[in-house]
Amino acid sequence: MTAISLGMPSVPTKLAERRKSRQIQVGTVAVGGDAPVSVQSMTTTRTSDIGATLQQIAELTASGCQIVRVACPTQDDADALATIARKSQLPVIADIHFQPKYVFAAIEAGCAAVRVNPGNIKQFDDKVKEIAKAARDHGTPIRIGVNAGSLDRRLLQKYGKATPEALVESALWEASLFEEHDFRDIKISVKHNDPVVMIEAYKQLAAQCDYPLHLGVTEAGPAFQGTIKSAVAFGALLSQGIGDTIRVSLSAPPVEEVKVGNQILESLNLKQRGLEIVSCPSCGRAQVDVYKLAEEVTAGLTGMEVPLRVAVMGCVVNGPGEAREADLGVASGNGKGQIFVKGEVIKTVPESKIVETLIEEAMKLAEQMEAQGIASGEPSVSVAG
């Protein structure tokens, strides 16, 4: 009899082969090539407030962020970069607009990379030779970050608005200026607030260069809207193998950006999954309060660092099947719940004991998995219908 594998897949499936790109090194994190897709965010503190910025970086580190960007609009911010770069647990990218002098300050400060926005830095093209030399001397990668909202005026006049073609032409033009000085330690982003325009821009860019690509939907909006826009855009591109690092832009705390980013990667099997709660959306068939059960189980298991799938189901239609296919599950009904472990019913408990039983069995499974060396990075929680 052929054995049927249950629970988490041992070998994640891929939707597409990864686009072949050159690889750069952002501090300790490789970007591009065969390196895993990384998750970034950006601090919301004043960079000149070193303590607050480092505290937020610590929170981002704990949430599973891999690279952090900090704004540098003033001289006070530039003066703080060296301390932040030295004390940060994450590679620090300095975000530079308007003033080219801060590009040099960031490089000198030891930042892991520098993001430049060619569309709004004064006389940027004239400074490329100097920037390329300084970056090469310090081993500092440059991200060419083109934004729809700050596109070079010449390209706006040529195309009429920030079209995919305009974004790509801007990025490749700036990259070519660095190439003239034999500098290719570059990654590129072409962000737009419209996912359709953004997707098309990245597809065109991916076909015309081999630089690693930083994906982002700029000004994506409040948490719900921004999450949907980012998931749609990133999913469309990553499912085609396009994209090497991502930043979810939300009008929300940066830790929330990281949670969404990691969840997108996990959903595409581009990152090993952590804790996953599979719960039904509830309906007229449900005989228990599925919302409450799922929330209590999630709260009880948050922080678990093994890839564990837990099914919390509220009726006898889909419940047994989903619970059987998870590592751990419950099919509830008639005031009780059947507890499944690795596809087998191990006990039936009263409804009042479902949550504590699931948590107890999850802890046992986690101990077994940790003993076997099965672990993941920062866990995440997804609720699926």
C-alpha positions as a Markdown table, in Angstrom:
| # | Residue | x | y | z |
|---|---|---|---|---|
| 1 | Met | 0.0 | 0.0 | 0.0 |
| 2 | Thr | 1.4 | 3.4 | -0.9 |
| 3 | Ala | 2.0 | 5.7 | 2.0 |
| 4 | Ile | 0.2 | 9.0 | 1.9 |
| 5 | Ser | 2.1 | 12.0 | 3.2 |
| 6 | Leu | 0.0 | 14.2 | 5.6 |
| 7 | Gly | 0.5 | 17.6 | 7.0 |
| 8 | Met | 3.1 | 20.1 | 5.8 |
| 9 | Pro | 4.7 | 19.3 | 2.4 |
| 10 | Ser | 8.3 | 18.2 | 2.9 |
| 11 | Val | 9.4 | 19.8 | -0.5 |
| 12 | Pro | 7.7 | 23.1 | -1.3 |
| 13 | Thr | 6.4 | 23.3 | -4.9 |
| 14 | Lys | 7.4 | 26.2 | -7.0 |
| 15 | Leu | 5.2 | 28.1 | -9.4 |
| 16 | Ala | 8.0 | 29.1 | -11.7 |
| 17 | Glu | 11.8 | 29.0 | -12.0 |
| 18 | Arg | 13.4 | 32.1 | -10.5 |
| 19 | Arg | 14.6 | 34.8 | -12.9 |
| 20 | Lys | 18.3 | 34.7 | -13.3 |
| 21 | Ser | 19.9 | 37.8 | -11.8 |
| 22 | Arg | 23.2 | 38.8 | -10.5 |
| 23 | Gln | 23.6 | 38.8 | -6.8 |
| 24 | Ile | 24.6 | 41.6 | -4.5 |
| 25 | Gln | 25.4 | 41.6 | -0.8 |
| 26 | Val | 23.5 | 43.9 | 1.5 |
| 27 | Gly | 25.4 | 43.5 | 4.7 |
| 28 | Thr | 24.8 | 39.9 | 5.8 |
| 29 | Val | 21.9 | 39.4 | 3.4 |
| 30 | Ala | 22.5 | 38.2 | -0.2 |
| 31 | Val | 20.0 | 39.7 | -2.6 |
| 32 | Gly | 19.4 | 38.1 | -6.1 |
| 33 | Gly | 20.9 | 35.1 | -7.7 |
| 34 | Asp | 19.8 | 32.0 | -5.8 |
| 35 | Ala | 19.4 | 33.8 | -2.5 |
| 36 | Pro | 16.0 | 33.5 | -0.8 |
| 37 | Val | 13.6 | 36.4 | -1.4 |
| 38 | Ser | 14.1 | 38.7 | 1.6 |
| 39 | Val | 11.7 | 40.9 | 3.5 |
| 40 | Gln | 12.4 | 44.6 | 4.2 |
| 41 | Ser | 10.7 | 47.4 | 6.0 |
| 42 | Met | 11.5 | 51.1 | 6.9 |
| 43 | Thr | 11.6 | 52.8 | 10.3 |
| 44 | Thr | 9.0 | 55.5 | 11.0 |
| 45 | Thr | 11.1 | 57.2 | 13.7 |
| 46 | Arg | 13.3 | 60.3 | 13.2 |
| 47 | Thr | 16.7 | 58.8 | 12.3 |
| 48 | Ser | 18.4 | 61.4 | 14.4 |
| 49 | Asp | 16.6 | 59.9 | 17.4 |
| 50 | Ile | 19.1 | 57.0 | 17.6 |
| 51 | Gly | 17.5 | 55.3 | 20.6 |
| 52 | Ala | 14.0 | 55.2 | 19.2 |
| 53 | Thr | 15.3 | 54.1 | 15.8 |
| 54 | Leu | 17.3 | 51.2 | 17.2 |
| 55 | Gln | 14.4 | 50.2 | 19.4 |
| 56 | Gln | 12.2 | 50.0 | 16.3 |
| 57 | Ile | 14.8 | 48.1 | 14.4 |
| 58 | Ala | 14.9 | 45.6 | 17.3 |
| 59 | Glu | 11.1 | 45.2 | 17.0 |
| 60 | Leu | 11.5 | 44.6 | 13.3 |
| 61 | Thr | 14.2 | 42.1 | 13.9 |
| 62 | Ala | 11.9 | 40.1 | 16.2 |
| 63 | Ser | 9.1 | 40.2 | 13.6 |
| 64 | Gly | 11.2 | 38.5 | 11.0 |
| 65 | Cys | 12.5 | 41.5 | 9.0 |
| 66 | Gln | 15.8 | 41.0 | 7.3 |
| 67 | Ile | 16.8 | 44.4 | 6.0 |
| 68 | Val | 15.8 | 47.8 | 7.3 |
| 69 | Arg | 15.8 | 51.2 | 5.6 |
| 70 | Val | 16.1 | 54.5 | 7.4 |
| 71 | Ala | 15.3 | 58.0 | 6.1 |
| 72 | Cys | 18.0 | 60.6 | 5.9 |
| 73 | Pro | 16.4 | 64.0 | 5.1 |
| 74 | Thr | 18.6 | 66.2 | 7.4 |
| 75 | Gln | 22.2 | 66.6 | 8.5 |
| 76 | Asp | 21.2 | 65.4 | 12.0 |
| 77 | Asp | 20.0 | 62.2 | 10.4 |
| 78 | Ala | 23.1 | 61.7 | 8.4 |
| 79 | Asp | 25.2 | 62.2 | 11.6 |
| 80 | Ala | 23.3 | 59.4 | 13.3 |
| 81 | Leu | 23.8 | 56.8 | 10.6 |
| 82 | Ala | 27.2 | 55.6 | 11.7 |
| 83 | Thr | 25.9 | 54.7 | 15.2 |
| 84 | Ile | 22.8 | 53.1 | 13.9 |
| 85 | Ala | 24.6 | 51.1 | 11.2 |
| 86 | Arg | 27.1 | 49.8 | 13.8 |
| 87 | Lys | 24.5 | 48.9 | 16.5 |
| 88 | Ser | 21.6 | 47.6 | 14.3 |
| 89 | Gln | 20.9 | 43.9 | 14.3 |
| 90 | Leu | 19.8 | 44.3 | 10.6 |
| 91 | Pro | 21.7 | 45.6 | 7.6 |
| 92 | Val | 20.8 | 49.3 | 7.3 |
| 93 | Ile | 20.0 | 51.0 | 4.0 |
| 94 | Ala | 20.0 | 54.8 | 4.0 |
| 95 | Asp | 17.1 | 56.3 | 2.0 |
| 96 | Ile | 18.3 | 59.5 | 0.2 |
| 97 | His | 16.3 | 62.1 | -1.5 |
| 98 | Phe | 17.0 | 65.7 | -2.7 |
| 99 | Gln | 20.6 | 66.1 | -1.4 |
| 100 | Pro | 23.4 | 64.1 | -3.0 |
| 101 | Lys | 25.8 | 65.0 | -0.1 |
| 102 | Tyr | 23.8 | 62.5 | 2.1 |
| 103 | Val | 24.7 | 59.7 | -0.3 |
| 104 | Phe | 28.3 | 60.2 | 0.5 |
| 105 | Ala | 27.6 | 60.5 | 4.2 |
| 106 | Ala | 25.7 | 57.2 | 4.2 |
| 107 | Ile | 28.5 | 55.4 | 2.4 |
| 108 | Glu | 31.1 | 56.9 | 4.8 |
| 109 | Ala | 28.9 | 55.9 | 7.8 |
| 110 | Gly | 29.1 | 52.2 | 6.9 |
| 111 | Cys | 25.5 | 51.7 | 5.8 |
| 112 | Ala | 25.0 | 48.3 | 4.2 |
| 113 | Ala | 23.5 | 50.0 | 1.1 |
| 114 | Val | 22.1 | 53.3 | -0.1 |
| 115 | Arg | 18.9 | 53.9 | -1.9 |
| 116 | Val | 18.9 | 56.9 | -4.3 |
| 117 | Asn | 15.9 | 58.4 | -6.0 |
| 118 | Pro | 17.3 | 59.9 | -9.2 |
| 119 | Gly | 14.0 | 61.8 | -10.0 |
| 120 | Asn | 14.4 | 64.2 | -7.0 |
| 121 | Ile | 18.1 | 64.4 | -6.2 |
| 122 | Lys | 19.6 | 67.6 | -7.5 |
| 123 | Gln | 22.0 | 67.2 | -10.5 |
| 124 | Phe | 22.1 | 63.5 | -9.7 |
| 125 | Asp | 23.5 | 62.4 | -13.1 |
| 126 | Asp | 26.5 | 64.7 | -12.6 |
| 127 | Lys | 27.3 | 63.0 | -9.3 |
| 128 | Val | 27.2 | 59.4 | -10.5 |
| 129 | Lys | 31.0 | 59.2 | -11.1 |
| 130 | Glu | 31.8 | 60.3 | -7.6 |
| 131 | Ile | 29.0 | 58.1 | -6.1 |
| 132 | Ala | 30.2 | 55.1 | -8.0 |
| 133 | Lys | 33.8 | 55.6 | -6.8 |
| 134 | Ala | 32.8 | 56.1 | -3.2 |
| 135 | Ala | 30.5 | 53.1 | -3.3 |
| 136 | Arg | 33.1 | 50.9 | -4.9 |
| 137 | Asp | 35.8 | 51.9 | -2.4 |
| 138 | His | 33.5 | 51.0 | 0.5 |
| 139 | Gly | 31.8 | 47.9 | -1.1 |
| 140 | Thr | 28.4 | 49.6 | -0.8 |
| 141 | Pro | 25.6 | 48.5 | -3.1 |
| 142 | Ile | 23.3 | 51.2 | -4.6 |
| 143 | Arg | 19.6 | 50.8 | -5.0 |
| 144 | Ile | 18.2 | 52.8 | -7.9 |
| 145 | Gly | 14.6 | 53.5 | -6.6 |
| 146 | Val | 12.3 | 55.0 | -9.2 |
| 147 | Asn | 8.9 | 56.1 | -8.0 |
| 148 | Ala | 5.9 | 57.2 | -10.0 |
| 149 | Gly | 5.4 | 60.1 | -7.7 |
| 150 | Ser | 8.9 | 61.5 | -8.2 |
| 151 | Leu | 9.7 | 60.6 | -11.8 |
| 152 | Asp | 12.2 | 62.7 | -13.7 |
| 153 | Arg | 10.5 | 65.6 | -15.3 |
| 154 | Arg | 12.0 | 64.8 | -18.7 |
| 155 | Leu | 10.3 | 61.4 | -18.7 |
| 156 | Leu | 7.0 | 62.9 | -17.6 |
| 157 | Gln | 7.1 | 65.2 | -20.5 |
| 158 | Lys | 8.0 | 62.4 | -22.9 |
| 159 | Tyr | 5.4 | 59.9 | -21.8 |
| 160 | Gly | 2.8 | 62.2 | -20.3 |
| 161 | Lys | 2.6 | 60.3 | -17.0 |
| 162 | Ala | 4.3 | 57.6 | -15.1 |
| 163 | Thr | 3.8 | 54.7 | -17.5 |
| 164 | Pro | 5.6 | 51.3 | -17.1 |
| 165 | Glu | 7.8 | 52.3 | -20.0 |
| 166 | Ala | 8.7 | 55.6 | -18.3 |
| 167 | Leu | 9.6 | 53.9 | -15.0 |
| 168 | Val | 11.8 | 51.3 | -16.8 |
| 169 | Glu | 13.5 | 53.9 | -19.0 |
| 170 | Ser | 14.4 | 56.0 | -15.9 |
| 171 | Ala | 15.8 | 53.0 | -14.0 |
| 172 | Leu | 17.8 | 51.6 | -16.9 |
| 173 | Trp | 19.2 | 55.1 | -17.8 |
| 174 | Glu | 20.5 | 55.6 | -14.3 |
| 175 | Ala | 21.9 | 52.1 | -14.2 |
| 176 | Ser | 23.7 | 52.8 | -17.5 |
| 177 | Leu | 25.4 | 55.9 | -16.0 |
| 178 | Phe | 26.8 | 53.7 | -13.2 |
| 179 | Glu | 27.8 | 51.1 | -15.8 |
| 180 | Glu | 29.9 | 53.7 | -17.6 |
| 181 | His | 32.0 | 53.8 | -14.5 |
| 182 | Asp | 32.2 | 50.1 | -14.2 |
| 183 | Phe | 29.9 | 49.9 | -11.2 |
| 184 | Arg | 27.2 | 47.2 | -11.3 |
| 185 | Asp | 26.6 | 46.5 | -7.6 |
| 186 | Ile | 23.1 | 47.6 | -8.1 |
| 187 | Lys | 19.5 | 46.6 | -7.4 |
| 188 | Ile | 16.5 | 48.4 | -8.9 |
| 189 | Ser | 12.9 | 49.2 | -8.0 |
| 190 | Val | 10.2 | 50.8 | -10.2 |
| 191 | Lys | 7.3 | 51.5 | -7.8 |
| 192 | His | 3.8 | 52.6 | -8.6 |
| 193 | Asn | 0.6 | 52.9 | -6.5 |
| 194 | Asp | -1.4 | 51.0 | -9.2 |
| 195 | Pro | -0.6 | 47.2 | -9.0 |
| 196 | Val | -1.4 | 46.8 | -12.7 |
| 197 | Val | 1.1 | 49.5 | -13.8 |
| 198 | Met | 3.7 | 48.2 | -11.2 |
| 199 | Ile | 3.4 | 44.6 | -12.4 |
| 200 | Glu | 3.9 | 45.6 | -16.1 |
| 201 | Ala | 6.9 | 47.8 | -15.2 |
| 202 | Tyr | 8.7 | 45.0 | -13.4 |
| 203 | Lys | 7.9 | 42.5 | -16.1 |
| 204 | Gln | 9.5 | 44.9 | -18.7 |
| 205 | Leu | 12.4 | 45.6 | -16.4 |
| 206 | Ala | 13.0 | 41.9 | -15.7 |
| 207 | Ala | 13.2 | 41.2 | -19.4 |
| 208 | Gln | 15.8 | 44.1 | -20.0 |
| 209 | Cys | 18.4 | 43.6 | -17.3 |
| 210 | Asp | 19.9 | 41.1 | -14.9 |
| 211 | Tyr | 20.0 | 43.3 | -11.8 |
| 212 | Pro | 18.2 | 42.0 | -8.7 |
| 213 | Leu | 14.8 | 43.6 | -8.3 |
| 214 | His | 13.2 | 45.2 | -5.1 |
| 215 | Leu | 9.4 | 44.8 | -5.4 |
| 216 | Gly | 7.1 | 47.4 | -3.9 |
| 217 | Val | 3.7 | 49.0 | -4.4 |
| 218 | Thr | 4.4 | 52.6 | -3.4 |
| 219 | Glu | 1.8 | 54.4 | -1.2 |
| 220 | Ala | -0.2 | 51.2 | -1.1 |
| 221 | Gly | -2.5 | 52.7 | 1.5 |
| 222 | Pro | -4.1 | 51.7 | 4.9 |
| 223 | Ala | -3.4 | 48.2 | 6.2 |
| 224 | Phe | -6.3 | 46.3 | 4.5 |
| 225 | Gln | -6.1 | 48.1 | 1.1 |
| 226 | Gly | -2.3 | 48.0 | 1.1 |
| 227 | Thr | -2.2 | 44.3 | 2.0 |
| 228 | Ile | -4.5 | 43.4 | -0.8 |
| 229 | Lys | -2.6 | 45.6 | -3.3 |
| 230 | Ser | 0.8 | 44.2 | -2.3 |
| 231 | Ala | -0.4 | 40.6 | -2.2 |
| 232 | Val | -1.8 | 40.8 | -5.7 |
| 233 | Ala | 1.2 | 42.6 | -7.2 |
| 234 | Phe | 3.8 | 40.5 | -5.4 |
| 235 | Gly | 2.0 | 37.3 | -6.1 |
| 236 | Ala | 1.7 | 38.1 | -9.8 |
| 237 | Leu | 5.4 | 38.7 | -10.1 |
| 238 | Leu | 6.9 | 36.2 | -7.6 |
| 239 | Ser | 4.7 | 33.5 | -9.2 |
| 240 | Gln | 6.6 | 34.2 | -12.4 |
| 241 | Gly | 10.0 | 34.1 | -10.7 |
| 242 | Ile | 10.4 | 37.9 | -10.7 |
| 243 | Gly | 11.6 | 39.6 | -7.5 |
| 244 | Asp | 14.5 | 39.3 | -5.1 |
| 245 | Thr | 13.5 | 41.4 | -2.1 |
| 246 | Ile | 10.2 | 42.9 | -1.1 |
| 247 | Arg | 8.8 | 45.8 | 1.0 |
| 248 | Val | 5.1 | 46.0 | 1.8 |
| 249 | Ser | 4.3 | 49.7 | 2.1 |
| 250 | Leu | 1.4 | 50.2 | 4.6 |
| 251 | Ser | 0.0 | 53.2 | 6.5 |
| 252 | Ala | 0.6 | 51.0 | 9.6 |
| 253 | Pro | 3.4 | 50.2 | 12.0 |
| 254 | Pro | 6.4 | 48.7 | 10.1 |
| 255 | Val | 6.1 | 45.4 | 12.0 |
| 256 | Glu | 2.8 | 44.9 | 10.3 |
| 257 | Glu | 4.5 | 45.3 | 6.9 |
| 258 | Val | 6.9 | 42.6 | 7.8 |
| 259 | Lys | 4.1 | 40.2 | 8.9 |
| 260 | Val | 2.3 | 40.7 | 5.6 |
| 261 | Gly | 5.6 | 40.3 | 3.6 |
| 262 | Asn | 6.5 | 37.1 | 5.3 |
| 263 | Gln | 3.0 | 35.7 | 4.9 |
| 264 | Ile | 3.1 | 36.5 | 1.1 |
| 265 | Leu | 6.3 | 34.6 | 0.8 |
| 266 | Glu | 5.0 | 31.7 | 2.9 |
| 267 | Ser | 1.8 | 31.5 | 0.9 |
| 268 | Leu | 3.9 | 31.1 | -2.3 |
| 269 | Asn | 6.2 | 28.5 | -0.7 |
| 270 | Leu | 9.1 | 30.9 | -1.1 |
| 271 | Lys | 9.7 | 30.9 | 2.7 |
| 272 | Gln | 9.4 | 28.0 | 5.1 |
| 273 | Arg | 6.1 | 28.2 | 6.8 |
| 274 | Gly | 5.9 | 28.7 | 10.6 |
| 275 | Leu | 2.7 | 28.2 | 12.5 |
| 276 | Glu | -0.3 | 28.1 | 10.3 |
| 277 | Ile | -3.9 | 28.0 | 11.5 |
| 278 | Val | -6.4 | 26.6 | 9.0 |
| 279 | Ser | -9.9 | 27.6 | 10.1 |
| 280 | Cys | -13.2 | 27.6 | 8.3 |
| 281 | Pro | -15.0 | 30.9 | 7.7 |
| 282 | Ser | -18.0 | 29.7 | 9.7 |
| 283 | Cys | -21.5 | 29.2 | 8.2 |
| 284 | Gly | -24.9 | 27.9 | 9.1 |
| 285 | Arg | -23.6 | 24.4 | 9.4 |
| 286 | Ala | -21.2 | 25.4 | 12.2 |
| 287 | Gln | -22.1 | 24.0 | 15.6 |
| 288 | Val | -19.4 | 25.8 | 17.6 |
| 289 | Asp | -18.1 | 29.4 | 17.7 |
| 290 | Val | -15.3 | 28.9 | 15.1 |
| 291 | Tyr | -14.1 | 32.5 | 15.4 |
| 292 | Lys | -13.6 | 32.2 | 19.1 |
| 293 | Leu | -11.9 | 28.8 | 18.8 |
| 294 | Ala | -9.5 | 30.0 | 16.1 |
| 295 | Glu | -8.6 | 33.2 | 18.0 |
| 296 | Glu | -7.9 | 31.3 | 21.3 |
| 297 | Val | -5.8 | 28.6 | 19.6 |
| 298 | Thr | -3.9 | 31.3 | 17.7 |
| 299 | Ala | -3.2 | 33.2 | 20.9 |
| 300 | Gly | -2.1 | 30.0 | 22.7 |
| 301 | Leu | 0.3 | 29.0 | 19.9 |
| 302 | Thr | 1.7 | 32.3 | 18.8 |
| 303 | Gly | 5.5 | 32.3 | 19.2 |
| 304 | Met | 5.8 | 28.6 | 18.2 |
| 305 | Glu | 8.9 | 28.3 | 16.0 |
| 306 | Val | 8.2 | 25.1 | 14.1 |
| 307 | Pro | 6.3 | 24.7 | 10.8 |
| 308 | Leu | 3.1 | 23.3 | 12.2 |
| 309 | Arg | -0.3 | 23.3 | 10.5 |
| 310 | Val | -3.3 | 23.3 | 12.9 |
| 311 | Ala | -6.9 | 22.9 | 11.5 |
| 312 | Val | -9.7 | 24.4 | 13.6 |
| 313 | Met | -13.0 | 23.3 | 11.9 |
| 314 | Gly | -16.5 | 23.9 | 13.0 |
| 315 | Cys | -18.7 | 21.2 | 11.3 |
| 316 | Val | -18.8 | 17.7 | 10.0 |
| 317 | Val | -18.8 | 18.5 | 6.3 |
| 318 | Asn | -15.2 | 19.7 | 5.6 |
| 319 | Gly | -14.0 | 19.4 | 9.2 |
| 320 | Pro | -12.8 | 15.8 | 9.3 |
| 321 | Gly | -11.0 | 16.0 | 6.0 |
| 322 | Glu | -9.2 | 19.3 | 6.8 |
| 323 | Ala | -8.3 | 18.1 | 10.3 |
| 324 | Arg | -7.0 | 14.8 | 8.9 |
| 325 | Glu | -4.7 | 16.5 | 6.5 |
| 326 | Ala | -3.2 | 18.9 | 9.0 |
| 327 | Asp | -0.4 | 18.1 | 11.5 |
| 328 | Leu | -3.0 | 18.7 | 14.2 |
| 329 | Gly | -6.7 | 19.4 | 14.0 |
| 330 | Val | -10.2 | 19.3 | 15.4 |
| 331 | Ala | -13.5 | 18.6 | 13.8 |
| 332 | Ser | -16.2 | 20.1 | 16.0 |
| 333 | Gly | -19.9 | 19.4 | 16.4 |
| 334 | Asn | -22.6 | 18.4 | 18.9 |
| 335 | Gly | -20.7 | 20.0 | 21.8 |
| 336 | Lys | -17.5 | 18.0 | 21.3 |
| 337 | Gly | -14.5 | 17.8 | 19.1 |
| 338 | Gln | -12.6 | 15.0 | 17.5 |
| 339 | Ile | -8.8 | 15.6 | 17.9 |
| 340 | Phe | -6.6 | 14.5 | 15.0 |
| 341 | Val | -2.8 | 14.1 | 15.1 |
| 342 | Lys | -1.1 | 13.3 | 11.8 |
| 343 | Gly | -4.3 | 12.0 | 10.3 |
| 344 | Glu | -5.5 | 9.8 | 13.1 |
| 345 | Val | -8.2 | 10.5 | 15.7 |
| 346 | Ile | -6.5 | 10.3 | 19.1 |
| 347 | Lys | -9.4 | 11.4 | 21.3 |
| 348 | Thr | -12.8 | 13.1 | 21.5 |
| 349 | Val | -13.2 | 15.9 | 24.0 |
| 350 | Pro | -15.9 | 18.2 | 25.2 |
| 351 | Glu | -16.2 | 21.6 | 23.5 |
| 352 | Ser | -14.8 | 23.3 | 26.6 |
| 353 | Lys | -11.6 | 21.3 | 26.4 |
| 354 | Ile | -10.9 | 21.7 | 22.7 |
| 355 | Val | -8.5 | 24.7 | 23.0 |
| 356 | Glu | -6.4 | 23.4 | 25.8 |
| 357 | Thr | -6.2 | 19.9 | 24.2 |
| 358 | Leu | -5.1 | 21.4 | 20.9 |
| 359 | Ile | -2.4 | 23.5 | 22.6 |
| 360 | Glu | -1.2 | 20.5 | 24.7 |
| 361 | Glu | -0.9 | 18.3 | 21.6 |
| 362 | Ala | 0.7 | 21.1 | 19.6 |
| 363 | Met | 3.4 | 21.5 | 22.3 |
| 364 | Lys | 4.1 | 17.7 | 22.1 |
| 365 | Leu | 4.4 | 17.9 | 18.3 |
| 366 | Ala | 6.7 | 20.9 | 18.6 |
| 367 | Glu | 9.0 | 19.1 | 21.0 |
| 368 | Gln | 9.2 | 16.1 | 18.6 |
| 369 | Met | 9.9 | 18.4 | 15.6 |
| 370 | Glu | 12.6 | 20.4 | 17.5 |
| 371 | Ala | 14.2 | 17.1 | 18.6 |
| 372 | Gln | 14.3 | 16.1 | 14.9 |
| 373 | Gly | 15.9 | 19.4 | 14.0 |
| 374 | Ile | 12.8 | 20.7 | 12.2 |
| 375 | Ala | 12.4 | 24.4 | 12.7 |
| 376 | Ser | 11.7 | 27.6 | 10.8 |
| 377 | Gly | 12.4 | 31.3 | 11.1 |
| 378 | Glu | 10.0 | 33.6 | 12.7 |
| 379 | Pro | 6.6 | 32.0 | 12.8 |
| 380 | Ser | 3.5 | 33.5 | 11.2 |
| 381 | Val | -0.2 | 32.9 | 11.5 |
| 382 | Ser | -2.6 | 32.6 | 8.6 |
| 383 | Val | -6.4 | 32.1 | 8.8 |
| 384 | Ala | -7.8 | 30.4 | 5.7 |
| 385 | Gly | -11.2 | 29.3 | 4.8 |
